[in-house]
Amino acid sequence: MKSSNKDNIKGKILQLKGAVKEVVGKAIGNRNMEIDGKVESIDGKIQEKLSQVEKVIEK
């Protein structure tokens, strides 16, 4: 599997984990968990975008 595909998958997983943390943080009133979830979700989006750039460069 190409590294860009791996990064894309990792990015999606990070986004999913972040979204779950954010929802759970809101539900239990844990602001830190909610913020961590948002940050993790953003990290996932960045990683996904980087994989798209790598795909363009690989061509």
C-alpha positions in Angstrom: 0.0 0.0 0.0 1.3 3.4 -0.9 2.2 5.8 1.9 -0.4 8.3 0.7 -3.1 5.7 1.0 -1.9 4.8 4.5 -1.9 8.5 5.5 -5.4 8.9 4.1 -6.7 6.0 6.2 -4.8 7.2 9.3 -6.3 10.7 8.8 -9.9 9.3 8.6 -9.3 7.2 11.7 -8.0 10.3 13.6 -11.0 12.3 12.5 -13.4 9.5 13.7 -11.6 9.2 17.1 -11.6 13.0 17.5 -15.3 13.2 16.7 -16.1 10.5 19.3 -13.9 12.2 22.0 -15.7 15.5 21.2 -19.2 14.0 21.6 -18.3 12.1 24.8 -16.6 15.2 26.2 -19.7 17.2 25.6 -21.9 14.5 27.0 -20.0 14.2 30.3 -19.1 17.9 30.6 -15.4 17.3 30.2 -14.2 20.4 28.3 -10.6 19.1 28.0 -11.8 15.9 26.3 -13.9 17.9 24.0 -11.0 20.1 23.0 -8.7 17.1 22.6 -11.3 15.6 20.3 -11.5 18.7 18.2 -7.7 18.9 17.9 -7.4 15.2 17.0 -10.1 15.7 14.3 -8.2 18.6 12.9 -5.0 16.6 12.9 -6.8 13.9 10.9 -8.0 16.4 8.4 -4.5 17.7 7.9 -3.1 14.2 7.5 -5.8 13.4 4.9 -5.0 16.6 3.0 -1.3 15.7 3.1 -2.1 12.3 1.6 -3.9 14.1 -1.3 -0.8 16.2 -1.9 1.4 13.1 -1.9 -0.9 11.5 -4.5 -0.5 14.5 -6.8 3.3 14.5 -6.3 3.5 10.8 -7.0 2.1 11.3 -10.5 
